[in-house]
């Protein structure tokens, strides 16, 4: 599946993430030049979550030719599913010392909404992380693909779906925190969520999921299923004439991609410490597509590279020149489209 160079990179990256980072973060004195601060642990963990989303986008766009502008919704739904569990873990440690989340007490709610049923159980939250975005993608994709919606029309519809969901979650009546969303988390699996040890645990688990997602995606695209997906991207009509039901293939990869995004969102929330409707904004979904375009469509590793480059650039620009970030992002997308149609990975391949 991977050549010797690819496996060497994966092994080296695993050694750095699972051995070097924990040692330098937890066992090195804070005044040491080699100490890795919690800021960098959180930032790198967040970027790895985005890299998982980029792989999911690359599967549907880079390999299947489906440009979805709604993947930010699936990411946010996974985050909200985990966020409900984290809010229930606060218990009476909240501001109002109530069994209900603080925002519900503030709004004078007397009991939990039906959607919060069993949300204090981690296994149920993990199940929702997979089922909620997966079922939404399955139902939406079924009607869209069966109706032969494709191209720019599919992109517009997914963007409209994301925008509608964002407006819904902004409402206090939905029971998901309204504009403020969920925050002020205290514990996860009984562990204090802000301790360096818990932060590192979340960081290493995110790295494990990223590597597993990359290997799964690589196995998919090199299989017969993946070759059919690539054929659908290049000539869907011919694939249909050959006897393949393209709707089933597109629906399967679209649903799987949504599930991967949901898992990434669930890993993102406890590390960042907040989830609100702004994560569903159409701009976020567009940004996901830009990550893949920058790194290189149809390369997987390029998706990871693009997510890293754009988000590290975003971290710098939003601190140094916050008012210019969107202009910089638009310029990056224009330059890549005009001069690097195969992304950074395409440029690297030409040089080698």
N, C-alpha and C positions, 0 to 999 in steps of 0.2 A: 504493500500500500504506500509506503514511504521508502525513499532511498536511504542510503547510509547517512547522507548529509541531513536529511529531514529528521531522522531518528536522533541524530547527534544533537540537533538544535532542541528537540523536545526534551531529551535527557538533561541537557545543560540548563534549560529553563526550569525544569522541575527541581534540579538541585539548588538553583538560586532561590526559588520561591519557597521550597519546603525545608531548606536547611539554612542557607545564608541569611535570608530575611528574618526568620524567627530569632536567630542568634544575635544579629546586629540590632534588632528591635528590643528584645526582652533581656538579653544577657549582657549587653554593652552599656556602660555608664552613659548617662545623658550628656555629660560634658565631653564625651569622646567624639573625635572627628568621624568615626565610623558608625556612630549611633544613627539609626533610622527612626525618625520621630513618628508620632501617631498621625500627624498630618499627611505624611507620605504614605503610610500604611492605608489610610482611608482613601487618599487620592488614587493610589494604584489599584486598590480594591474596586473603586468606582469605575475606573477605566476598564478593568477586566470584565465587569458586568456589561459595559457598553460593547466590548469586543465580542461577547457572547451574542448580543443582539445583532451585531454586524455580520456574524457568521450566519445567523438565521435569515437575515435580509439577503445575503449573498446566495443562499440556497434557492430562494424564490425569484430573485431578480437576476443574479449573475448566471445561474445555471438553468432556470426555467423561463426567464424572460418576462416575469410578472412583476411590474413595478408597483409595489404596495406602499401607499403613504399612510398606512394605518397601524404600522408596527409599534408606534409609541403607545397606542391604546392597549395592546396585548401586554406590553412591558408594564404599564401602569396598573392593569388589572391584577397581574401577579403581585405587584407591590402592595396593592390595597388588600389582597387576600392575606398576605403575611402581616400587613399593618394591623388588621383587625385582631389577630392573635397577639401581637405585641402590645396593643392597647389594653387588651384584657389582662395581660400579665402585669400591668401597672397596679391593678387592684385598688386597695385603699391608700396607696402611696401617692395618689394624685392630689391635686390642689383641694378638691372638695371631699376627699377621703370617702369616696363612694364606690360601690361595686360597679357603677356605670362609668364609662369614660367621661372625662371632665366636660367635654363639649356637650354631651347629652344632659348632664346636670345643669349646665348653663342655660340650655334651651328648654329646661323644665320637662325633660322626658322622664317617664316613670318606669319604663322597662325597655329592654333591648328590642330593636326591630327584628323581624323574622330572619333577615339576611345574616344576622349575627349569631344564629343558632349554632351552638357547639364551637364557637370561635375561640374558646379558651383552651382547646385541644390542639396541640401541634400537628398531630397526624391529619386532623381535619383541615387545618390551614394549608398543609402541604398538598392535600388532595385538591383543594380549591385552586391553588396556584397552577395546577395542571389542567383541571377541568374547566374553569371559567374562561380563560382565553382560548382553550382548545375547542370547547363547544361553540363559542361565538364564531370562531374562524370556520368551524365545520358548517354551521348553519348558513352564515353569510356567504362563504365560498361556494356552497352547494348551489344556491340560487343564482349567484353571480356567474359561475362557470357554466352552469346548465343553460343560462340565458345567453351564453357566448359573449359576455362582457369582457373586453380585453383592451389592452393598450392604455391610452390616456384616459379612456372612460372608466376603466377599473381603478386607476390611480385617483381620479376625482371622487369616485364613490367611496373608496376607503378613507380618503381625507374627510369627506362629509360625515362618515360614520364616526370618526375620531372626534370631530368637532361637536357632533351631537352628544356624544358621551361626556365630553368635557363640560358642556353646558348642564347636563344632567347632574354630574357630580358636584358642580358649583352650588347646587341647591341644598340648603340645610335640611329640607324635608326628606331627602333620600337617606339620611342617617349615616353619611360617610364624612362628616366633619366640614362640609361646605368648602368655603374658600381656603380655610386653614388646613384642612385634611387631618392627617394623623402625625403626631410628633410627641416629644418628651417621653420616649420609650425608656423603660427601666431594666427589663430583664428579657432574656431569651433562653428557653429551656432551663429556667431557674438560675441562670448565671447573670451577674450584673453586666449590662450590655456595653458599658463605657470603660471597663477595665482593659488594660493592654493585652492581657491574655485572651479575653473574649474577642477583641478586635483582631488579633492575630489568627485566632481560630476561624473567624469569618473570612479573613483574607486568604488563608490557605485552602479553605473549602471552596472559595470562589475560583481560585487557581485550578483546583482539581476539576471543577465543573467545566471550566474553560478548555482545559486539555481534553477532557472526555467529549465535549461538544465538537471540538476540532476533529478528533479521531472518528467520531460518529459521522460527521458531515463528510469527511474524506472517504469513509467506507461507502456512504450513500452514493456520492458522485462517481465513484469508480466501479460501482455495481451496474448490473443491467438496468435497474430502476433509474439510476443516475444518467445512464446513456440515453434512456428514453426521455428524461427530462430535458437534456441538452438538445435532443432532436426536436422536442416540442418548441423549445426556444427558437431554433433555427428554421423549422418548417413544420408548423403544427398540422397544416392540412395534409401534408404527405404522410405524417405519422398516423393520422386518422384513417387515411386510405389504406394503410398497411394493417389495419385491424385493431389498433390500440384505442382504448377509450381514454382520450386525453383528459376528460373531465375528472376521472378518478385519480389520475396521476397528479394533476394540478391541485386537486382538493387535498390529497394526502400530504404533499409537501407544504402546502399553505398551512394546514392544521399543525403539522409538526413544527413548522417555523414559529407559529404563534405560541405553542407550548414552550419552546426554547426561550422565547422572549419573556413569557410569564415567569419562568424559573430565574432568569436574569433579574427581573424586577423584584422578586422575592429576596434575592441575595443583596440587591442594591439598598433596600429600605433600612435594614438594621445597621448597615455600615454608614449610611448618610444621615440617618436619624429623622427622616421626614418623608412623607408622600402626600401630595396634594394634586388637585385637578390640572395644574399647569404641566404636569408630566404627560398629559394627554393632548397638549396643544399640537395642532397640525405642524407647527414649525419644528417640533422635536422629531416627528416622523420624517420630515424632509431632511433634517440633519442626519438621520440614520442612513438615508440613501446617499448623502454626501460622503459619509465615512467610507462606504463601499466603493463609490466612484473614485475617491482619492487613492485608496489602497489598490484598487484594481478589481473589476467585476470578474467573477468566475475563477477566483484564485484561492479563496478561503484565508490563506495566510495574509493576503493583501487586505482582506476585510479587517483582520486584527490590526494590521499595521495602520490602516487608514483611521480606525477608531482611536488608536493611540496617538497618532500625529495630530488629528483634529482636536481631541479633547485636552491634550497637553497644551496645545496652542490656545485653546479656549481658556484653560486655567490661567495662563499667563496674561492673555489679552484682557480678560474680565477683571484682573487685578490692576494691571498697568494702564490699560486704555479701555475701560468698560464700555464707553459710548461708541467705540469703533469695531467691536467684535462682529456684529452682524455684517458690516461692510467687508470686513476681512474674510468672513465665511463665504459671502457671495463672490468675492474676488477669487478665492481659492477654487470654488466650483467652476467659475468661468474659465480660469486658466487651465484647470485639469481637463475640462471638456474640449477646449481648443487645442491644447498642446500635448496632453497626456491622456488620450482616450482609453488607454489600457492601464492608467493609474501609475502609481509609484512602482508597483511590481513589474509592470511592462517596461518601465525605464531601466530597472535593475536587470531584467532579463536581456535587454539589448546590450548593456555594458558587459555582461558575462558571455 
